[in-house]
Amino acid sequence: MDEEQAGLNGSRSRASHSHSSPTHTDHTPDAGTLLTCSVDTPDPVSHEHIFQSTLPSNDHNSLTGTQLHDTTPQINEHDVVTEDTLSKLYQDDSIGDTVFSKAWVLSILVEIINSVDVRGNPCSIGNEVVSDADVMSCSEVGDHKVGGCGDGRGVELEEEFEGRVCALWDSSMNSDVAEYIHEQGGIDLLLGAACRTDQPRFTEICLGIIGNLICSQEICLNSFKTAEQTRLILEFLKDTDSGVLCQVTRLVQTCCSYEELQSTWLPQIMESKFVKDSLLFILQGSTNEDLLASTSVLLDHLLNASEQLLRGWVDRQLVEAICEAAQQIRDSNFEVSCSLVAAIHTLTSEQEGVACVLLCADKVCAVVNDFLAAVEQLDSQSTCITTLTAACSLYLTLSTEQRVLIYESNVKTTLRNIRKKVNQSPRTKQLVSLISRILT
């Protein structure tokens, strides 16, 4: 599968890969209109577990079992509207101290519900037709079918609708708005919609909003603590759209960053037959910088979170995939380069990882050389001492014969310059010692 077919070339994502930084889009609604929207709330439909939010509903306006609570004040035609009344209405409809309207948020959530096929009609994947019961059955990573209802390539969102849901994505960066969306059952609702749509951009937006909501530790811990929820999210790694993959890798990294959830998430990731292959597919084939960034951060985090996962994943293919991604990024994103160098170094904590690095010595050297050249250009190396130490350790992992590669490059000069710039302190003592060993 080439990169264009895989959908990994163009940058569709608006996301930051860090779980502490909510995704930002550029469709912020006009504050003057936020408090004037009205909404007809749907009736609730009960369901036994989260995946049933993707099953047929008895109510055309309901997608999940969570009721949307319309708490916005009402005025009838006989009421006398005074300035005090309008002020109270404004305060009652505002979310916290923001200018965002409860009615506006509810109206967008209802529109999201109504935008997907809530009648339970079969979804299409290529020329196949699958039912809801088969939605999660695509297990071959080579097919790279979406974890929801199809690859949806060529399907475009209606522009005005996209603008409205992106406005909700923007607003979900606000902690008060995020809490309000969560209170309305927004995570179940958005997951259900993402599973049912054939439109990758819509899936990306739904997952992006969820990613913003779970920047709140409380929301995340309350929302993703079961194996079934974990499997449902991981299914989206089968998608081939860069925007969707960017959001789901960011979402998985956020959940795994909370220690309380690792006992649920890490076993599911290790048992999965496709998670590692999906990450390799991205690292080896993507030219999308945002996607490579979120995937690199996720990989580095996973390798450090579980020794069992590290032992199960380490192989030559993984080292080569990391090197491919690093060569793609080169000096365009220093933080991603740090994550990739750190990931290679983490692999050497296992004997098999050392063997794999030795087998890929030329590629590893090229990655480290590029990284050191980027470090040399920094005004201060204080922010990357740990990764810089890891990079130098990688050099010393190589055999004497393989170190000839170092001397054929400008690395020795680069290392001397870095050693001069690094402030002598207990924190840099190990680094200076490693550099001196390399130069001797």
C-alpha positions in Angstrom: 0.0 0.0 0.0 1.5 3.3 -1.0 1.4 6.4 1.2 -1.2 8.2 -0.8 -3.6 5.2 -0.7 -3.0 4.9 3.0 -4.1 8.4 3.5 -1.1 9.4 5.4 0.4 12.1 3.3 -1.7 15.2 3.8 -2.0 16.9 7.1 -5.7 16.9 8.1 -5.2 17.2 11.8 -5.3 20.3 13.9 -4.0 18.5 17.0 -1.3 18.9 19.5 0.2 15.6 20.4 0.6 16.4 24.1 -2.2 15.2 26.3 -1.9 18.3 28.4 -2.6 20.6 25.5 -6.1 20.4 24.1 -6.6 20.3 20.3 -7.3 23.7 18.8 -9.3 24.4 15.6 -10.1 27.7 14.0 -13.9 27.8 13.9 -14.6 29.6 17.2 -18.3 30.6 17.2 -19.2 34.3 17.5 -19.8 35.0 21.2 -22.8 37.2 20.3 -24.7 34.3 18.8 -23.8 31.6 21.4 -26.5 32.5 23.9 -29.4 32.8 21.5 -29.6 29.1 20.3 -32.5 26.8 21.1 -32.6 23.0 21.1 -35.0 20.1 21.1 -33.6 17.5 23.3 -33.9 13.8 22.3 -35.4 11.1 24.5 -32.9 8.7 26.1 -32.4 5.1 24.9 -31.0 2.6 27.4 -28.0 0.5 26.5 -26.0 -2.1 28.4 -22.5 -1.0 27.4 -20.7 1.6 25.4 -20.4 -0.3 22.1 -24.2 -0.6 21.9 -24.2 3.1 21.3 -23.5 2.1 17.7 -26.4 -0.3 17.5 -29.9 0.5 16.2 -31.9 2.9 18.3 -35.7 2.9 18.9 -35.6 6.7 18.9 -34.5 8.5 15.8 -33.1 11.4 17.9 -31.1 9.2 20.3 -27.7 7.6 19.8 -26.6 6.8 23.3 -28.2 5.9 26.6 -27.3 9.3 28.1 -30.0 11.9 28.3 -29.1 15.4 27.1 -30.4 17.7 29.8 -31.7 21.0 28.4 -31.3 23.3 31.4 -31.6 26.5 29.4 -34.3 28.9 30.7 -37.6 29.3 28.7 -39.7 32.4 28.0 -43.3 32.1 26.7 -45.1 34.7 24.6 -47.0 36.2 27.6 -43.9 36.9 29.7 -42.8 40.5 30.1 -39.1 40.6 29.1 -37.2 43.1 31.2 -33.5 43.9 31.3 -33.2 41.9 34.5 -34.9 39.0 32.9 -32.5 39.0 29.9 -29.5 39.3 32.3 -30.8 36.3 34.3 -31.4 34.3 31.1 -27.9 35.1 29.9 -26.4 34.0 33.2 -28.5 30.8 33.4 -27.6 29.8 29.9 -23.8 30.6 30.2 -21.5 27.7 30.9 -19.6 28.7 34.0 -18.0 32.1 33.5 -17.6 31.7 29.8 -19.6 33.2 26.9 -20.5 29.8 25.7 -24.2 28.8 25.7 -25.6 25.6 27.1 -28.3 25.7 24.4 -25.6 26.1 21.7 -23.6 23.1 22.9 -26.7 21.0 23.2 -27.8 22.0 19.7 -24.5 20.8 18.2 -24.6 17.5 20.2 -28.2 16.9 18.8 -27.0 17.8 15.3 -24.1 15.3 15.7 -26.7 12.6 16.7 -28.9 13.4 13.8 -26.0 13.4 11.3 -25.3 9.7 11.5 -27.5 6.8 10.5 -29.3 6.0 13.8 -31.6 3.6 12.1 -28.9 1.0 12.2 -28.6 0.6 8.4 -25.5 -1.5 7.4 -22.4 0.5 6.8 -20.2 -0.1 3.7 -16.5 -1.0 3.6 -15.4 -0.9 -0.1 -17.9 -3.1 -1.9 -18.8 -5.1 1.2 -21.7 -4.5 3.5 -21.3 -5.1 7.2 -23.7 -5.0 10.1 -23.2 -3.3 13.4 -22.2 -6.7 14.9 -19.3 -6.9 12.5 -18.1 -3.3 13.0 -15.2 -4.4 15.2 -14.3 -7.6 13.3 -11.6 -6.1 11.0 -8.4 -7.5 12.5 -5.9 -7.5 9.6 -3.8 -4.4 9.7 -2.8 -4.9 6.1 -6.4 -4.1 5.1 -6.3 -0.9 7.3 -10.1 -0.7 7.5 -11.6 1.8 9.8 -12.5 0.7 13.3 -16.0 2.2 12.6 -18.0 1.9 9.4 -15.7 2.2 6.4 -12.7 4.0 5.0 -14.9 6.8 3.7 -12.3 8.1 1.3 -13.7 10.8 -1.0 -16.6 11.5 1.4 -16.7 15.2 2.4 -18.5 16.9 5.2 -21.0 19.6 4.4 -19.1 22.8 5.0 -21.5 24.6 7.3 -21.9 21.5 9.5 -18.2 21.0 9.6 -17.8 24.6 10.8 -20.3 24.1 13.6 -18.8 20.9 14.9 -15.3 22.4 14.7 -16.6 25.3 16.7 -17.6 22.7 19.4 -14.1 21.3 19.1 -12.6 24.7 19.7 -14.9 25.4 22.7 -14.0 22.0 24.3 -10.6 23.4 25.0 -12.3 25.3 27.8 -12.4 23.3 31.0 -15.9 24.5 31.9 -17.3 23.6 28.5 -15.5 20.2 28.6 -17.1 19.4 31.9 -20.5 20.4 30.5 -20.2 18.3 27.4 -19.1 15.4 29.7 -22.1 15.9 31.9 -24.3 15.5 28.8 -22.8 12.1 28.1 -20.8 13.7 25.3 -18.0 11.0 25.3 -20.4 8.1 24.7 -22.3 10.2 22.2 -19.2 11.2 20.2 -17.8 7.7 20.2 -21.1 6.3 18.9 -21.1 8.9 16.1 -17.5 8.2 15.2 -18.2 4.4 15.0 -21.1 4.9 12.7 -19.9 7.5 10.2 -18.3 6.9 6.8 -16.7 10.3 6.9 -13.1 10.4 8.1 -13.1 14.1 8.8 -16.2 13.7 11.1 -14.5 10.8 12.9 -11.4 13.0 13.4 -13.5 15.8 14.9 -15.4 13.5 17.2 -12.2 11.9 18.5 -10.5 15.3 18.7 -13.3 16.6 21.0 -13.0 13.5 23.2 -9.2 14.1 23.3 -9.8 17.6 24.7 -12.4 16.4 27.2 -10.0 13.8 28.7 -7.3 16.4 29.3 -9.2 16.6 32.5 -7.9 13.7 34.6 -11.3 13.3 36.4 -13.2 13.0 33.1 -10.6 10.6 31.7 -10.7 8.3 34.7 -14.5 8.2 34.7 -14.8 7.6 31.0 -12.2 5.0 30.0 -11.8 2.4 32.7 -13.2 -0.8 31.1 -11.6 -3.2 28.6 -14.5 -2.9 26.2 -14.1 0.9 26.0 -10.3 0.4 25.5 -10.8 -2.0 22.6 -13.3 0.3 21.0 -10.8 3.2 20.9 -7.9 1.0 19.8 -10.0 -0.2 16.8 -9.6 3.3 15.3 -5.9 2.5 14.8 -7.0 0.4 11.8 -8.1 3.5 10.0 -5.9 4.9 7.2 -6.9 8.6 7.4 -4.1 10.7 8.9 -6.4 13.0 10.8 -8.2 10.1 12.5 -4.9 8.4 13.3 -3.5 11.6 14.7 -6.4 12.0 17.1 -6.6 8.3 18.2 -2.9 8.1 18.9 -3.1 11.3 21.0 -6.2 9.9 22.8 -4.5 6.6 23.6 -1.4 8.4 24.9 -3.5 10.6 27.1 -5.3 7.6 28.7 -2.0 5.6 29.1 -0.4 8.6 30.8 -2.7 8.2 33.8 -1.3 5.5 36.1 -4.8 4.6 37.3 -5.7 3.5 33.7 -2.6 1.7 32.8 -3.8 -1.6 34.3 -6.7 -1.5 31.8 -5.0 -0.1 28.7 -1.6 -1.7 28.6 -2.8 -5.4 28.7 -5.3 -4.6 25.9 -2.5 -3.0 23.8 -0.2 -6.0 24.5 -2.8 -8.5 23.6 -3.9 -6.7 20.5 -2.8 -8.3 17.2 -2.8 -4.9 15.3 -1.7 -2.0 17.6 2.1 -2.5 17.1 1.6 -3.2 13.4 -0.5 0.0 13.0 2.2 2.1 14.7 4.9 0.5 12.5 2.8 1.3 9.4 2.6 4.9 10.4 6.3 5.3 11.3 7.4 3.6 8.1 5.0 5.2 5.6 3.7 8.5 6.9 4.9 11.9 5.7 2.4 13.7 7.9 4.4 15.5 10.6 1.5 15.8 13.1 0.8 12.1 12.8 4.5 11.2 13.2 4.7 13.5 16.2 1.7 11.9 18.1 2.8 8.4 17.2 6.4 9.0 18.3 5.2 10.4 21.7 2.8 7.4 22.1 5.5 4.9 21.3 8.1 6.4 23.6 5.5 6.4 26.4 4.4 2.8 25.9 8.0 1.5 25.8 8.7 3.2 29.1 5.4 2.3 30.7 5.7 -1.5 30.6 8.8 -3.8 30.6 6.6 -6.6 29.4 5.4 -4.6 26.4 9.0 -3.6 25.7 10.2 -7.2 25.7 7.3 -8.2 23.5 7.7 -5.4 20.9 11.5 -5.1 20.6 12.7 -6.3 17.2 14.7 -5.1 14.2 11.6 -4.0 12.4 10.7 -1.6 15.2 14.2 -0.1 15.2 14.1 0.4 11.4 10.6 2.0 11.6 11.8 4.5 14.2 14.8 5.3 12.1 12.6 5.8 9.0 10.4 8.2 11.0 13.4 10.1 12.3 14.8 10.5 8.8 11.4 11.8 7.6 11.3 14.4 10.5 15.1 15.2 10.5 15.4 18.8 11.9 11.9 19.9 11.2 10.6 18.9 14.6 13.1 18.7 17.4 10.7 17.4 20.0 9.7 14.5 17.8 13.4 13.7 17.2 13.9 13.6 20.9 11.1 11.1 21.3 12.5 8.9 18.6 16.0 8.9 19.9 14.7 8.2 23.4 12.7 5.3 22.0 15.7 3.7 20.4 17.7 4.1 23.6 14.9 2.5 25.6 15.0 -0.5 23.4 18.7 -1.1 24.3 17.6 -1.8 27.9 16.8 -5.3 26.6 19.6 -7.5 25.2 17.6 -8.2 22.1 17.2 -4.4 21.6 21.0 -4.0 21.7 21.3 -6.7 19.1 18.7 -5.0 16.9 20.5 -1.7 17.2 23.8 -3.3 16.2 22.1 -4.8 13.1 20.8 -1.3 12.2 24.0 0.5 13.1 24.2 2.7 10.0 20.6 3.8 10.3 20.9 4.5 14.0 24.1 6.4 13.5 22.4 8.6 10.9 19.6 9.3 13.3 21.9 10.2 16.2 24.1 12.3 13.9 21.1 14.4 12.7 20.0 14.8 16.3 23.4 16.0 17.5 23.6 18.4 14.7 20.2 19.9 15.7 21.3 20.0 19.4 24.5 21.9 18.4 22.3 24.7 16.8 20.3 25.2 20.0 21.1 28.3 22.1 20.8 26.1 25.2 21.1 22.3 25.6 19.6 22.3 29.1 16.2 21.2 27.9 17.5 18.0 26.2 20.2 16.7 28.5 18.5 13.4 29.1 18.0 12.7 25.4 21.4 13.9 24.6 22.9 11.5 27.1 20.8 8.7 25.6 22.1 9.6 22.1 25.7 9.4 23.3 25.0 6.1 25.0 23.7 4.7 21.7 27.1 5.4 20.1 28.9 3.5 22.9 26.5 0.6 22.2 28.1 0.1 18.8 31.1 -2.2 18.2 34.6 -0.7 17.6 34.2 -1.5 13.9 30.8 0.2 13.7 32.2 3.3 15.4 34.2 4.0 12.2 31.0 5.5 10.9 31.3 8.2 13.5 34.7 9.2 12.5 33.7 9.5 8.9 31.3 12.2 9.7 31.5 15.6 11.5 30.3 14.1 14.7 33.5 14.5 16.7 33.5 18.3 15.9 29.8 18.5 16.8 30.4 16.7 20.1 33.3 18.9 21.0 31.1 22.0 20.4 28.3 20.5 22.5 30.7 19.7 25.3 31.9 23.3 25.4 28.3 24.6 25.5 27.0 22.3 28.2 27.3 23.8 31.7 29.4 21.8 34.0 27.1 20.5 36.8 26.1 17.3 38.5 23.2 16.9 36.1 25.6 17.0 33.0 28.4 15.0 34.6 27.4 11.7 32.9 26.9 13.4 29.5 30.3 15.0 29.6 31.8 11.7 30.5 30.1 9.9 27.6 31.2 12.6 25.2 34.8 12.2 26.4 34.7 8.5 25.9 33.4 8.8 22.4 36.1 11.3 21.5 39.0 9.2 22.8 
